Amino acid sequence: MHESGLADRLLALAEAEARARGKRLVGVKVRLGALAATAPERLRADFEHLREHHGRTGAALEIEVDPDRPSGVEIVGIEVAD
């Protein structure tokens, strides 16, 4: 359940930023650091579930795993289009 809420929040933040730019979201890049407390596979599965089963954006998810970085989950970039 933690990952589902996490994926929902990440997607919501990225969508809001894209809207603020007057664009549509096409990609989200996140970094999982040492404190992420989630597996990349689980985060991806929940992200895909939100996209497919809840009518959310068709954005792609790119995950960078950096166990040497003392952080949790960070959005490091978004890709937008007109």
C-alpha positions in Angstrom: 0.0 0.0 0.0 2.9 2.4 0.7 4.1 2.2 -2.9 0.6 2.8 -4.2 0.3 6.0 -2.3 3.8 6.9 -3.3 3.2 6.3 -7.0 -0.1 8.3 -6.8 1.7 11.3 -5.1 4.6 11.2 -7.6 2.2 11.1 -10.5 0.0 13.9 -9.1 3.1 16.2 -8.5 4.4 15.6 -12.0 1.0 16.1 -13.6 0.5 19.4 -11.6 3.9 20.7 -12.8 3.1 19.8 -16.4 -0.3 21.6 -16.1 1.5 24.6 -14.6 3.7 24.7 -17.7 0.6 24.5 -20.0 1.8 21.1 -21.2 0.9 17.5 -20.9 3.0 15.0 -19.0 4.7 12.3 -21.1 7.5 11.1 -18.7 8.6 11.1 -15.1 12.1 10.3 -13.9 12.6 9.4 -10.3 15.6 8.5 -8.2 15.5 5.9 -5.4 18.1 6.5 -2.8 19.1 4.5 0.2 16.1 5.6 2.3 13.5 4.9 -0.4 12.0 2.0 1.4 10.5 0.6 -1.8 11.6 -1.7 -4.6 11.8 -0.3 -8.1 9.6 -3.1 -9.5 6.9 -2.4 -7.0 6.9 1.3 -7.6 6.7 0.6 -11.4 3.8 -1.8 -11.0 1.8 0.7 -8.9 2.6 3.5 -11.3 1.4 1.4 -14.3 -1.7 0.4 -12.3 -2.6 4.0 -11.8 -2.1 4.8 -15.5 -4.1 1.9 -16.8 -6.9 1.4 -14.3 -7.6 4.8 -13.0 -7.6 6.9 -16.2 -4.4 8.7 -15.3 -1.8 10.1 -17.7 0.0 7.9 -20.2 3.4 9.1 -18.9 6.4 6.8 -18.9 8.3 6.1 -15.7 12.1 6.0 -15.6 13.6 4.9 -12.3 17.2 5.5 -11.3 18.4 3.5 -8.3 21.3 5.1 -6.4 21.8 3.2 -3.1 24.8 5.5 -2.3 22.6 8.6 -2.2 21.3 9.3 1.3 17.8 10.2 0.2 14.4 8.6 -0.3 12.3 9.0 -3.5 12.9 12.1 -5.6 11.4 13.4 -8.8 14.5 14.4 -10.8 12.8 15.4 -14.0 9.6 15.4 -16.1 9.1 15.3 -19.8 6.3 17.3 -21.3 4.8 17.9 -24.7 2.3 20.3 -26.2 
